[in-house]
Amino acid sequence: MTTPWKLAARAEKMNPSAIREILKVTERPDVISLAGGLPSPQTFPVTAFAAACAEVLATDGQAALQYAASEGYAPLRQAVADMLPWEVNPDQVLITTGSQQGLDLIAKVLIDPQAKVLVETPTYLGALQAFSPMEPQAVSVASDAEGVLPEDLSAKAADARFIYLLPNFQNPTGRTMSEARRAAVSAAAQAAGLPIVEDNPYGELWFDEAPPLPLTARNPEGCIYLGSFSKVLAPGLRLGFLVAPKALYPKLLQAKQAVDLHTPIFTQRMVSTVMRDGFLDRHVPQIRALYKAQRDAMVGALRREMRGLDVEFNVPKGGMFLWLRMPEGIDATALLARAVERHVAFVPGAPFYAGEPDARTLRLSFVTATEPQIATAIAALAETVREALAHRAAARMQQQQLAAAA
């Protein structure tokens, strides 16, 4: 099809989200989806927002429906500053249209074509998407069960613009940096003069104990901190925030003004109203209890159903995700089509890698399925793995027979 429109070079760097494409498949009513990174709708405080909506309209409806300051609603910025575990001036808080917008603003302000950006192995796919149009050189830093290795960070830090990290219950792996690892990573970054972009959408979703202090609390001038209300209130609000050093804040603000002028002020006012009187302190523990039970249901099902299959998986201490590594020779992307035939879906791990992917990995979300659904889905996934292993063994035998006949 011919067209008079000529795409910008950066548009060629834009690709559809692998997860969003998979979610189209999971819309089938017969498929149990363990794929999406969606919070459980059971956690959305609908009644509280209905009351807040009425109050905002009744008390200051005209202002709530008018244009507003690009920085964000002042009481909400103050509330964000107050809830963070280090001293934050509200003038450093920028309210964003979801934390995903924060990633986009950071990319526009800090990344030139071919600039080096460091990321974990694997890392959040949405960050790779946000950075990609700016044409960076994304470099994976070797990582283990606690996140990036400080030694490899130091080895790759030269000339990098920043390193992007998710220390708490990371998406996609669910892993968490220990206190010792945070101290070592922070020290290595400071020694190298490497700024840190710290993304923390899941930090409040801990199950047994709160995670250690954020990296930003250790070096506020060398970090940008991203947060979100999507996981503790509702994602449909599209409300997030970033905290930036004062020297960098004006350029991020200018980038936001060019994008949307400001995040919807009505939404900001509603959230500010809901958060009064310690609402999150009462609400978030209910989310933690629900997600912990679902995590336990998935871990129990995996231990039961995957026995003897050489499948590796972690037990996350919070968040929404669990990371699996399939037996040798199993490609998770190829496995997905077979799994959907058995009415279960997951996200293959390959899209989460900036460098060479591990094709054997996949991500499971445990928060949107019920405990009985989780049991059914994991049993189906285990049968899919057994079938794939049987096919692989049969193919190997056939190859050996052909080689022997030759």
DRENDO-1510 file (C-alpha; in Angstrom, 1 decimal, always signed):
<recs>
REC; n; res; u; v; w
REC; 1; MET; +0.0; +0.0; +0.0 .
REC; 2; THR; +1.5; +3.4; -1.0 .
REC; 3; THR; +1.3; +6.3; +1.3 .
REC; 4; PRO; +2.6; +9.9; +1.2 .
REC; 5; TRP; +3.7; +9.7; +4.9 .
REC; 6; LYS; +7.4; +9.3; +5.6 .
REC; 7; LEU; +8.2; +7.9; +9.0 .
REC; 8; ALA; +10.9; +9.5; +11.2 .
REC; 9; ALA; +13.9; +7.3; +11.9 .
REC; 10; ARG; +12.9; +7.0; +15.5 .
REC; 11; ALA; +9.5; +5.6; +14.6 .
REC; 12; GLU; +11.3; +2.6; +13.1 .
REC; 13; LYS; +12.6; +1.9; +16.5 .
REC; 14; MET; +9.1; +1.6; +18.0 .
REC; 15; ASN; +7.8; -2.0; +18.3 .
REC; 16; PRO; +4.6; -3.4; +19.7 .
REC; 17; SER; +4.8; -4.8; +23.3 .
REC; 18; ALA; +5.1; -8.5; +23.2 .
REC; 19; ILE; +3.0; -8.6; +26.3 .
REC; 20; ARG; +0.2; -6.6; +24.8 .
REC; 21; GLU; +0.2; -8.9; +21.8 .
REC; 22; ILE; -0.1; -11.9; +24.1 .
REC; 23; LEU; -2.9; -10.4; +26.0 .
REC; 24; LYS; -5.0; -10.4; +22.9 .
REC; 25; VAL; -4.8; -14.2; +22.9 .
REC; 26; THR; -5.7; -14.3; +26.6 .
REC; 27; GLU; -9.0; -12.4; +26.0 .
REC; 28; ARG; -10.5; -15.8; +25.1 .
REC; 29; PRO; -12.8; -16.7; +28.0 .
REC; 30; ASP; -11.5; -20.3; +28.0 .
REC; 31; VAL; -7.9; -19.2; +28.7 .
REC; 32; ILE; -6.5; -18.7; +32.2 .
REC; 33; SER; -4.0; -15.9; +31.8 .
REC; 34; LEU; -0.9; -15.8; +34.0 .
REC; 35; ALA; +0.5; -13.4; +31.5 .
REC; 36; GLY; -0.6; -9.8; +32.2 .
REC; 37; GLY; +1.1; -7.5; +34.7 .
REC; 38; LEU; -2.4; -6.3; +35.8 .
REC; 39; PRO; -3.3; -5.7; +39.5 .
REC; 40; SER; -6.2; -7.7; +40.8 .
REC; 41; PRO; -9.5; -5.7; +40.3 .
REC; 42; GLN; -10.5; -7.0; +43.8 .
REC; 43; THR; -8.0; -4.4; +45.2 .
REC; 44; PHE; -9.5; -1.3; +43.5 .
REC; 45; PRO; -11.1; +0.9; +46.2 .
REC; 46; VAL; -14.3; +1.8; +44.2 .
REC; 47; THR; -16.3; +3.0; +47.1 .
REC; 48; ALA; -13.5; +5.3; +48.3 .
REC; 49; PHE; -13.2; +6.8; +44.8 .
REC; 50; ALA; -16.9; +7.3; +44.4 .
REC; 51; ALA; -16.9; +9.4; +47.6 .
REC; 52; ALA; -13.8; +11.3; +46.6 .
REC; 53; CYS; -15.3; +12.0; +43.1 .
REC; 54; ALA; -18.4; +13.5; +44.7 .
REC; 55; GLU; -16.4; +15.5; +47.2 .
REC; 56; VAL; -14.0; +17.0; +44.6 .
REC; 57; LEU; -16.8; +18.1; +42.3 .
REC; 58; ALA; -18.9; +19.5; +45.2 .
REC; 59; THR; -16.1; +21.4; +46.9 .
REC; 60; ASP; -14.0; +22.7; +43.9 .
REC; 61; GLY; -15.5; +21.3; +40.8 .
REC; 62; GLN; -14.5; +24.1; +38.5 .
REC; 63; ALA; -10.9; +24.0; +39.4 .
REC; 64; ALA; -10.9; +20.2; +39.2 .
REC; 65; LEU; -12.1; +20.5; +35.5 .
REC; 66; GLN; -9.7; +23.3; +34.5 .
REC; 67; TYR; -6.1; +23.3; +33.2 .
REC; 68; ALA; -3.6; +23.1; +36.0 .
REC; 69; ALA; +0.1; +23.3; +36.8 .
REC; 70; SER; +2.5; +21.0; +34.9 .
REC; 71; GLU; +4.3; +20.1; +38.1 .
REC; 72; GLY; +1.2; +18.5; +39.6 .
REC; 73; TYR; -1.4; +19.2; +42.3 .
REC; 74; ALA; +0.5; +20.7; +45.2 .
REC; 75; PRO; -1.2; +18.7; +48.0 .
REC; 76; LEU; -0.5; +15.5; +46.1 .
REC; 77; ARG; +3.1; +16.4; +45.6 .
REC; 78; GLN; +3.4; +17.1; +49.3 .
REC; 79; ALA; +1.8; +13.7; +50.1 .
REC; 80; VAL; +4.3; +11.9; +47.9 .
REC; 81; ALA; +7.2; +13.7; +49.5 .
REC; 82; ASP; +5.9; +12.8; +53.0 .
REC; 83; MET; +5.5; +9.1; +52.2 .
REC; 84; LEU; +9.0; +8.6; +50.9 .
REC; 85; PRO; +11.6; +7.3; +53.4 .
REC; 86; TRP; +14.2; +10.1; +52.9 .
REC; 87; GLU; +14.0; +13.8; +53.0 .
REC; 88; VAL; +12.2; +15.0; +49.8 .
REC; 89; ASN; +11.2; +18.6; +48.9 .
REC; 90; PRO; +7.8; +18.6; +47.2 .
REC; 91; ASP; +9.4; +20.9; +44.6 .
REC; 92; GLN; +11.4; +17.8; +43.4 .
REC; 93; VAL; +8.2; +15.8; +42.8 .
REC; 94; LEU; +6.7; +15.7; +39.3 .
REC; 95; ILE; +3.3; +14.1; +38.9 .
REC; 96; THR; +3.3; +12.0; +35.7 .
REC; 97; THR; +0.6; +10.3; +33.7 .
REC; 98; GLY; +1.6; +6.8; +34.9 .
REC; 99; SER; +5.2; +6.0; +35.8 .
REC; 100; GLN; +5.6; +4.9; +32.2 .
REC; 101; GLN; +5.5; +8.6; +31.2 .
REC; 102; GLY; +8.3; +9.2; +33.7 .
REC; 103; LEU; +10.5; +6.7; +31.7 .
REC; 104; ASP; +9.6; +8.5; +28.5 .
REC; 105; LEU; +10.6; +11.9; +29.9 .
REC; 106; ILE; +13.8; +10.5; +31.2 .
REC; 107; ALA; +14.6; +9.0; +27.8 .
REC; 108; LYS; +13.9; +12.4; +26.0 .
REC; 109; VAL; +16.0; +14.4; +28.4 .
REC; 110; LEU; +19.0; +12.1; +28.9 .
REC; 111; ILE; +19.4; +9.8; +25.9 .
REC; 112; ASP; +21.1; +10.8; +22.6 .
REC; 113; PRO; +21.4; +8.4; +19.6 .
REC; 114; GLN; +23.9; +5.7; +20.4 .
REC; 115; ALA; +24.3; +6.8; +24.1 .
REC; 116; LYS; +25.0; +3.9; +26.4 .
REC; 117; VAL; +22.4; +3.0; +28.9 .
REC; 118; LEU; +22.8; +0.1; +31.3 .
REC; 119; VAL; +20.0; -2.2; +32.3 .
REC; 120; GLU; +19.6; -5.4; +34.4 .
REC; 121; THR; +19.5; -8.9; +32.9 .
REC; 122; PRO; +16.6; -9.2; +32.3 .
REC; 123; THR; +14.8; -5.9; +32.6 .
REC; 124; TYR; +11.4; -4.3; +32.4 .
REC; 125; LEU; +10.1; -4.5; +28.8 .
REC; 126; GLY; +8.3; -1.2; +29.1 .
REC; 127; ALA; +11.5; +0.6; +29.9 .
REC; 128; LEU; +13.2; -0.8; +26.8 .
REC; 129; GLN; +10.2; +0.4; +24.8 .
REC; 130; ALA; +10.4; +3.9; +26.3 .
REC; 131; PHE; +14.1; +4.2; +25.7 .
REC; 132; SER; +14.2; +2.7; +22.2 .
REC; 133; PRO; +12.9; +5.6; +20.1 .
REC; 134; MET; +15.8; +7.7; +21.4 .
REC; 135; GLU; +18.1; +5.1; +19.8 .
REC; 136; PRO; +20.4; +4.2; +22.8 .
REC; 137; GLN; +22.9; +1.5; +23.0 .
REC; 138; ALA; +21.3; -0.6; +25.7 .
REC; 139; VAL; +23.9; -2.7; +27.5 .
REC; 140; SER; +22.9; -5.6; +29.8 .
REC; 141; VAL; +24.7; -5.8; +33.1 .
REC; 142; ALA; +25.3; -9.3; +34.4 .
REC; 143; SER; +22.7; -10.1; +37.2 .
REC; 144; ASP; +21.9; -12.9; +39.6 .
REC; 145; ALA; +19.1; -13.6; +42.1 .
REC; 146; GLU; +19.7; -10.3; +43.8 .
REC; 147; GLY; +20.0; -8.1; +40.7 .
REC; 148; VAL; +23.0; -6.5; +39.0 .
REC; 149; LEU; +26.5; -7.6; +39.9 .
REC; 150; PRO; +28.5; -4.5; +41.1 .
REC; 151; GLU; +31.7; -5.8; +39.4 .
REC; 152; ASP; +30.1; -5.9; +36.0 .
REC; 153; LEU; +28.4; -2.6; +36.6 .
REC; 154; SER; +31.8; -1.0; +37.3 .
REC; 155; ALA; +33.3; -2.7; +34.2 .
REC; 156; LYS; +30.6; -1.3; +31.9 .
REC; 157; ALA; +29.9; +2.1; +33.5 .
REC; 158; ALA; +32.3; +4.2; +31.4 .
REC; 159; ASP; +30.4; +6.8; +29.3 .
REC; 160; ALA; +27.0; +5.4; +30.3 .
REC; 161; ARG; +24.3; +8.0; +30.8 .
REC; 162; PHE; +22.6; +6.0; +33.6 .
REC; 163; ILE; +21.7; +2.6; +34.8 .
REC; 164; TYR; +18.0; +1.6; +35.1 .
REC; 165; LEU; +17.2; -0.6; +38.1 .
REC; 166; LEU; +14.1; -2.1; +39.8 .
REC; 167; PRO; +15.4; -3.2; +43.2 .
REC; 168; ASN; +12.0; -4.3; +44.6 .
REC; 169; PHE; +10.2; -7.4; +43.4 .
REC; 170; GLN; +11.4; -6.8; +39.9 .
REC; 171; ASN; +9.4; -7.1; +36.7 .
REC; 172; PRO; +9.9; -9.7; +35.2 .
REC; 173; THR; +11.8; -11.8; +37.7 .
REC; 174; GLY; +10.3; -10.9; +41.1 .
REC; 175; ARG; +13.8; -10.7; +42.6 .
REC; 176; THR; +14.8; -8.2; +45.3 .
REC; 177; MET; +18.1; -6.6; +46.1 .
REC; 178; SER; +19.4; -7.3; +49.5 .
REC; 179; GLU; +20.7; -4.5; +51.8 .
REC; 180; ALA; +24.3; -5.6; +51.1 .
REC; 181; ARG; +23.8; -5.6; +47.3 .
REC; 182; ARG; +22.1; -2.2; +47.4 .
REC; 183; ALA; +25.1; -0.8; +49.4 .
REC; 184; ALA; +27.6; -2.3; +46.9 .
REC; 185; VAL; +25.6; -1.2; +43.8 .
REC; 186; SER; +25.2; +2.3; +45.2 .
REC; 187; ALA; +28.9; +2.5; +46.0 .
REC; 188; ALA; +30.0; +1.2; +42.6 .
REC; 189; ALA; +27.7; +3.7; +40.8 .
REC; 190; GLN; +28.9; +6.6; +42.8 .
REC; 191; ALA; +32.6; +5.6; +42.3 .
REC; 192; ALA; +32.0; +5.5; +38.6 .
REC; 193; GLY; +30.0; +8.8; +38.5 .
REC; 194; LEU; +27.1; +6.8; +37.1 .
REC; 195; PRO; +23.5; +8.1; +37.7 .
REC; 196; ILE; +20.8; +5.6; +38.7 .
REC; 197; VAL; +17.2; +5.6; +37.5 .
REC; 198; GLU; +15.3; +3.7; +40.2 .
REC; 199; ASP; +11.9; +2.4; +39.3 .
REC; 200; ASN; +9.8; +1.2; +42.3 .
REC; 201; PRO; +6.2; +0.4; +41.3 .
REC; 202; TYR; +6.0; -2.7; +43.5 .
REC; 203; GLY; +7.8; -1.7; +46.6 .
REC; 204; GLU; +4.7; -1.5; +48.9 .
REC; 205; LEU; +3.6; -5.0; +47.9 .
REC; 206; TRP; +5.9; -6.8; +50.3 .
REC; 207; PHE; +4.6; -10.0; +52.0 .
REC; 208; ASP; +6.5; -10.6; +55.2 .
REC; 209; GLU; +8.9; -7.6; +55.6 .
REC; 210; ALA; +9.5; -4.3; +53.9 .
REC; 211; PRO; +12.4; -4.2; +51.5 .
REC; 212; PRO; +15.6; -2.2; +52.4 .
REC; 213; LEU; +15.9; +1.5; +51.8 .
REC; 214; PRO; +15.7; +2.7; +48.2 .
REC; 215; LEU; +19.0; +3.3; +46.3 .
REC; 216; THR; +17.9; +7.0; +45.9 .
REC; 217; ALA; +17.9; +7.5; +49.7 .
REC; 218; ARG; +21.6; +6.7; +49.7 .
REC; 219; ASN; +22.5; +9.3; +47.0 .
REC; 220; PRO; +19.6; +11.6; +46.1 .
REC; 221; GLU; +21.6; +13.8; +43.9 .
REC; 222; GLY; +22.7; +10.9; +41.8 .
REC; 223; CYS; +19.3; +9.3; +41.3 .
REC; 224; ILE; +15.9; +9.7; +39.7 .
REC; 225; TYR; +13.2; +7.8; +41.6 .
REC; 226; LEU; +10.0; +6.6; +39.9 .
REC; 227; GLY; +6.8; +5.6; +41.7 .
REC; 228; SER; +3.2; +4.7; +40.8 .
REC; 229; PHE; -0.3; +4.7; +42.2 .
REC; 230; SER; -1.3; +1.9; +39.8 .
REC; 231; LYS; -0.4; -1.0; +42.0 .
REC; 232; VAL; -1.7; +0.4; +45.3 .
REC; 233; LEU; -4.9; +2.1; +44.1 .
REC; 234; ALA; -5.8; +1.5; +40.4 .
REC; 235; PRO; -4.0; +1.5; +37.1 .
REC; 236; GLY; -6.9; +3.2; +35.3 .
REC; 237; LEU; -6.0; +6.4; +37.1 .
REC; 238; ARG; -2.8; +6.6; +35.1 .
REC; 239; LEU; -1.1; +8.4; +37.9 .
REC; 240; GLY; +2.6; +8.2; +38.8 .
REC; 241; PHE; +5.4; +10.4; +40.0 .
REC; 242; LEU; +9.1; +11.0; +39.8 .
REC; 243; VAL; +11.5; +12.6; +42.2 .
REC; 244; ALA; +14.5; +14.3; +40.5 .
REC; 245; PRO; +17.5; +16.3; +41.7 .
REC; 246; LYS; +16.8; +20.0; +41.5 .
REC; 247; ALA; +19.4; +20.5; +38.7 .
REC; 248; LEU; +17.6; +18.1; +36.5 .
REC; 249; TYR; +14.0; +18.8; +37.4 .
REC; 250; PRO; +13.4; +21.8; +35.1 .
REC; 251; LYS; +14.3; +19.9; +31.9 .
REC; 252; LEU; +12.0; +17.0; +32.9 .
REC; 253; LEU; +9.2; +19.5; +33.5 .
REC; 254; GLN; +9.8; +21.1; +30.1 .
REC; 255; ALA; +9.6; +17.7; +28.5 .
REC; 256; LYS; +6.3; +17.0; +30.2 .
REC; 257; GLN; +4.8; +20.3; +29.2 .
REC; 258; ALA; +5.6; +19.4; +25.6 .
REC; 259; VAL; +3.8; +16.0; +25.9 .
REC; 260; ASP; +0.5; +16.7; +27.8 .
REC; 261; LEU; +0.8; +20.1; +29.6 .
REC; 262; HIS; -0.2; +18.3; +32.8 .
REC; 263; THR; -1.5; +15.1; +34.2 .
REC; 264; PRO; -5.3; +15.2; +34.6 .
REC; 265; ILE; -6.0; +17.4; +37.6 .
REC; 266; PHE; -9.3; +15.8; +38.4 .
REC; 267; THR; -7.6; +12.4; +38.9 .
REC; 268; GLN; -4.9; +14.0; +41.0 .
REC; 269; ARG; -7.4; +15.7; +43.3 .
REC; 270; MET; -9.4; +12.5; +43.7 .
REC; 271; VAL; -6.2; +10.6; +44.7 .
REC; 272; SER; -5.2; +13.3; +47.1 .
REC; 273; THR; -8.6; +13.1; +48.7 .
REC; 274; VAL; -8.6; +9.3; +49.0 .
REC; 275; MET; -5.1; +9.4; +50.6 .
REC; 276; ARG; -6.1; +11.6; +53.4 .
REC; 277; ASP; -6.3; +10.2; +56.9 .
REC; 278; GLY; -3.9; +7.3; +56.2 .
REC; 279; PHE; -6.1; +5.4; +53.7 .
REC; 280; LEU; -3.1; +3.6; +52.1 .
REC; 281; ASP; -1.9; +2.4; +55.5 .
REC; 282; ARG; -5.3; +0.6; +55.9 .
REC; 283; HIS; -5.7; -0.4; +52.2 .
REC; 284; VAL; -2.3; -1.8; +51.1 .
REC; 285; PRO; -2.1; -4.5; +53.8 .
REC; 286; GLN; -5.2; -6.0; +52.3 .
REC; 287; ILE; -3.5; -6.2; +48.9 .
REC; 288; ARG; -0.4; -7.8; +50.5 .
REC; 289; ALA; -2.5; -10.5; +52.1 .
REC; 290; LEU; -4.4; -11.3; +48.9 .
REC; 291; TYR; -1.2; -11.4; +46.8 .
REC; 292; LYS; +0.7; -13.5; +49.3 .
REC; 293; ALA; -2.0; -16.1; +49.3 .
REC; 294; GLN; -2.0; -16.2; +45.5 .
REC; 295; ARG; +1.8; -16.4; +45.5 .
REC; 296; ASP; +1.7; -19.3; +47.9 .
REC; 297; ALA; -0.9; -21.1; +45.8 .
REC; 298; MET; +1.3; -20.8; +42.7 .
REC; 299; VAL; +4.5; -21.9; +44.5 .
REC; 300; GLY; +2.6; -24.9; +45.9 .
REC; 301; ALA; +1.2; -25.8; +42.5 .
REC; 302; LEU; +4.6; -25.5; +40.9 .
REC; 303; ARG; +6.3; -27.7; +43.5 .
REC; 304; ARG; +3.6; -30.3; +43.1 .
REC; 305; GLU; +3.1; -30.3; +39.3 .
REC; 306; MET; +6.7; -29.6; +38.1 .
REC; 307; ARG; +8.3; -32.3; +40.2 .
REC; 308; GLY; +10.9; -34.2; +38.2 .
REC; 309; LEU; +10.8; -31.8; +35.2 .
REC; 310; ASP; +14.0; -29.8; +36.0 .
REC; 311; VAL; +12.1; -26.5; +36.0 .
REC; 312; GLU; +13.7; -23.8; +38.1 .
REC; 313; PHE; +11.7; -21.0; +39.7 .
REC; 314; ASN; +12.0; -18.4; +42.5 .
REC; 315; VAL; +9.8; -17.6; +45.4 .
REC; 316; PRO; +9.3; -13.8; +45.3 .
REC; 317; LYS; +9.1; -11.9; +48.6 .
REC; 318; GLY; +6.5; -9.5; +47.2 .
REC; 319; GLY; +5.1; -8.0; +44.0 .
REC; 320; MET; +3.2; -9.7; +41.3 .
REC; 321; PHE; +5.6; -12.0; +39.3 .
REC; 322; LEU; +7.4; -15.3; +39.4 .
REC; 323; TRP; +10.2; -16.3; +37.0 .
REC; 324; LEU; +10.7; -19.8; +35.6 .
REC; 325; ARG; +13.4; -21.4; +33.6 .
REC; 326; MET; +12.4; -24.4; +31.5 .
REC; 327; PRO; +14.5; -27.6; +31.0 .
REC; 328; GLU; +17.3; -27.5; +28.5 .
REC; 329; GLY; +16.1; -27.5; +24.9 .
REC; 330; ILE; +12.7; -25.9; +25.7 .
REC; 331; ASP; +12.0; -22.6; +24.0 .
REC; 332; ALA; +9.4; -20.7; +26.0 .
REC; 333; THR; +8.1; -18.7; +23.0 .
REC; 334; ALA; +7.4; -22.0; +21.1 .
REC; 335; LEU; +5.9; -23.5; +24.3 .
REC; 336; LEU; +3.3; -20.7; +24.5 .
REC; 337; ALA; +1.3; -21.8; +21.5 .
REC; 338; ARG; +1.0; -25.3; +23.0 .
REC; 339; ALA; +0.1; -23.9; +26.4 .
REC; 340; VAL; -2.7; -21.8; +24.9 .
REC; 341; GLU; -4.1; -25.0; +23.4 .
REC; 342; ARG; -4.3; -26.3; +27.0 .
REC; 343; HIS; -6.0; -23.0; +28.0 .
REC; 344; VAL; -3.2; -21.3; +29.9 .
REC; 345; ALA; -1.0; -18.3; +28.9 .
REC; 346; PHE; +2.2; -16.8; +30.2 .
REC; 347; VAL; +4.8; -14.3; +28.9 .
REC; 348; PRO; +8.0; -15.7; +27.3 .
REC; 349; GLY; +11.1; -14.2; +28.9 .
REC; 350; ALA; +13.0; -13.4; +25.7 .
REC; 351; PRO; +11.5; -9.8; +25.1 .
REC; 352; PHE; +12.8; -8.7; +28.6 .
REC; 353; TYR; +16.5; -9.0; +27.5 .
REC; 354; ALA; +18.4; -6.1; +26.1 .
REC; 355; GLY; +21.2; -8.5; +25.1 .
REC; 356; GLU; +21.2; -12.2; +24.3 .
REC; 357; PRO; +18.0; -13.6; +25.6 .
REC; 358; ASP; +17.6; -16.8; +27.6 .
REC; 359; ALA; +14.9; -18.6; +25.5 .
REC; 360; ARG; +14.2; -21.0; +28.3 .
REC; 361; THR; +12.7; -18.3; +30.7 .
REC; 362; LEU; +9.1; -17.2; +31.2 .
REC; 363; ARG; +7.2; -14.9; +33.5 .
REC; 364; LEU; +4.1; -15.9; +35.5 .
REC; 365; SER; +1.7; -13.4; +37.2 .
REC; 366; PHE; -0.1; -14.8; +40.2 .
REC; 367; VAL; -2.4; -11.8; +41.1 .
REC; 368; THR; -5.3; -11.9; +38.7 .
REC; 369; ALA; -6.2; -15.6; +38.8 .
REC; 370; THR; -8.0; -17.3; +41.7 .
REC; 371; GLU; -6.3; -20.0; +43.7 .
REC; 372; PRO; -8.3; -22.8; +41.9 .
REC; 373; GLN; -7.5; -21.2; +38.5 .
REC; 374; ILE; -3.8; -21.1; +39.5 .
REC; 375; ALA; -3.9; -24.8; +40.3 .
REC; 376; THR; -5.6; -25.7; +37.0 .
REC; 377; ALA; -3.3; -23.4; +35.0 .
REC; 378; ILE; +0.0; -24.8; +36.5 .
REC; 379; ALA; -1.2; -28.4; +36.0 .
REC; 380; ALA; -1.9; -27.5; +32.3 .
REC; 381; LEU; +1.5; -25.8; +32.0 .
REC; 382; ALA; +3.2; -28.9; +33.5 .
REC; 383; GLU; +1.5; -31.2; +31.0 .
REC; 384; THR; +2.6; -28.8; +28.2 .
REC; 385; VAL; +6.2; -29.1; +29.4 .
REC; 386; ARG; +6.0; -32.9; +29.6 .
REC; 387; GLU; +4.6; -33.0; +26.0 .
REC; 388; ALA; +7.4; -30.7; +24.7 .
REC; 389; LEU; +10.0; -32.9; +26.4 .
REC; 390; ALA; +8.5; -36.0; +24.9 .
REC; 391; HIS; +8.5; -34.5; +21.4 .
REC; 392; ARG; +12.1; -33.4; +21.9 .
REC; 393; ALA; +13.1; -36.9; +23.0 .
REC; 394; ALA; +11.3; -38.5; +20.1 .
REC; 395; ALA; +13.0; -36.1; +17.7 .
REC; 396; ARG; +16.4; -36.9; +19.1 .
REC; 397; MET; +15.8; -40.7; +18.8 .
REC; 398; GLN; +14.8; -40.2; +15.2 .
REC; 399; GLN; +17.9; -38.3; +14.5 .
REC; 400; GLN; +20.1; -41.0; +16.1 .
REC; 401; GLN; +18.3; -43.7; +14.1 .
REC; 402; LEU; +18.9; -41.8; +10.9 .
REC; 403; ALA; +22.5; -41.2; +11.8 .
REC; 404; ALA; +23.0; -44.9; +12.5 .
REC; 405; ALA; +21.3; -45.9; +9.2 .
REC; 406; ALA; +23.6; -43.6; +7.3 .
</recs>
